[in-house]
């Protein structure tokens, strides 16, 4: 498999980071979200599996885990490394259809490693619409943002989108042990 850095250089419009999320960020993404009691958990954009490594041990014994990855090579890597994952190679905007294919009417939790900052507004809206459609009332969504983008117009618009779609939006502390430093948005429908 080619490195994330190589994928970033060859296609920065689809790969939003040049290095994998740190363990500190992965731990923060999976905390305080109730994964231990969820029937179905979805990860959008698992990439190299940095966050997947923290999701798998937290899952309830009988819960279902679905990973949605656009890059075929990365999807195959996730499939090989994490046999518990049901891996779907496709766009996160198709999440309701992916859930149906996996026999799930909805998902309790969605954890996203997607590079929101590089997406055009239309794609952000399509994916967030799919997220809202896939979650039941009370369902939870976690994603992250890099601190350097939070005060930029795109970062402000993204936060407003989350606040308009979810009944509750909280931000974590800054995870300095990530490159670049980031924080987590925890949202509830």
N, C-alpha and C positions, 0 to 999 in steps of 0.2 A: 504494500500500500504506500502511495506517496504521502509525504508528510503534509500536515495541515498548512505549514508555511508555504510549501510548493503549490498547494491548491489555492491558497490565498493569492499568491503572486500570479497564477495563471487565470484566476477568475475572481477578482475582488468584488464583483457585483453579486456573487452568490455565496462566497465564503467571507464571513464578516470579521474573522479574527485570524491573526497570524500565529497564535499559539493557543493551546487548549486551556480551558478554564482551570483554575487552580483547585486543589482539594478544599481550601478554605471557602471558595465561592460555592463549590458543589455542596458542601455541608450546609451552608447558609440557605441555599436554594431548597433543600429538602427538610429544613427545620420548620416547626410551627405551622405545618400545613395539614397534619392529620393523616399522613400517608399510611400509617400503621393500621388504620381502620377502613381504608378505602377498598371498595370492590373492584374498581378499575382505575388505573393510573396511565396517563399518556405522557410521553416525552416527545416534544417537537424539536427536531434538529439535534439529535444526540451527537452528531459529529464523530469525534474520536472516542466517546464514551466516558468522558471525565465526570459528568454528572450522573450518568447511568450507574457508575460504580457506587454511588451513594444511594441511588434509588433502590436498587435490587435488595440490599440487606434490610431495608426499612419496610418492604412490602409484607402485607399479611400473607400467611401461607396459601390461602385460596384465592388471592386477588389476581386479576389479569393485568399484565403490563404490555402496552403497545408503544413501540418506538416508530416515529414517522420521520424518515430521512430522505431528502431529495437526491443526494449524491449516491449513485448506485454502488460505488466502491466502498463508501463509508457505511452504507446500509448493510452490505455483505459482511463487513468487519464487525458490526454490532451483532448481526445474526450469529456469527461464529463465536464471538467472545461471550455473549450473553444468551445461552440457549433458552432461558426463561422468557425472553422478550419475543413478542410477536412483532416482527419488523415489516413495515410497509414502506416501500420505496415510492414516494410521491410527494406532492405539495401539501403543506399543512392546511391550505384553504379547502382541501377535500376531506377534512377531518370527519364530518358527519357520515360520509360514504365509507370511509375507512373503518369507523366504528361499526357500521352496519355489516360490513364484510367480516368483521371479527365477532359478530353476534352480540354486540353491545348497544343498547339503546342510547346510552350516554356514558360519560366518564365522570368520576367524582373529583379527580384532580388532574390538572394539566400543568406540566413543568416545561418551560420553553427556554431553549438555548439559541433561539433564532436571532439573527443579526438585524433587529428592527431598524437600526439607524441607516442601513444601506437600502432598505426597501422603499419603493415609491409609496406615496400615501394610499393609492388604490389597493395595492397588495396588502399593506398593513390593515386596511379596512376589511378586505376579504378574509384574511386570516383571523383577525379579531372577531369578525362576524361568525366564522366557523367555530371559534372557541366558545363564544356565548351560546351558540346553538347546541354545542356538544355537552355543556354543563347543565346540570339540574339546578333549581334554586338552592342556594347554599354551597354550590360547587366552588372549588378553589383553583386559582391560576397563579403561578409564580413565573416570573421572568426577571432578567437583569438588564442593567444599563451601565455603561461606563461613565465615570464621573465627569470626564472632560466634555461629554455631550449633553449633560443635564440642563445647562443654562442656554444652550443653543436653541434657535426656533424649532427645529425638528424634535429635540428632546422635550421641550415645553408642550408641543402639540401632542406628542405621544402620551405624556402624563395626563393631559386633558382627555384624550381618547379613553384611557383607562378609567378615569373618574366618571366619564359619561356612561360607560358601559357597565361598570361594576358598582355594587352598593357600598363596597368598602375597599379602599386602596391604602396600603401601608408601605413604607419604605424601611429597609433594614439599615443598620449601621454600614459604614463604608468598609469594604473588604480590601484592605491595603495590600494583603498578600495575594494579589491577582495582578496580572499584567494585561492591560492597564487596570488600575483599581476600579472597582465596580460596587454596586449595591443591588439589592433585590427588591422588586416590587412584589408584594403579596396581595392578591385581590380575591374578593369573594363576590359571587353573583347574587 
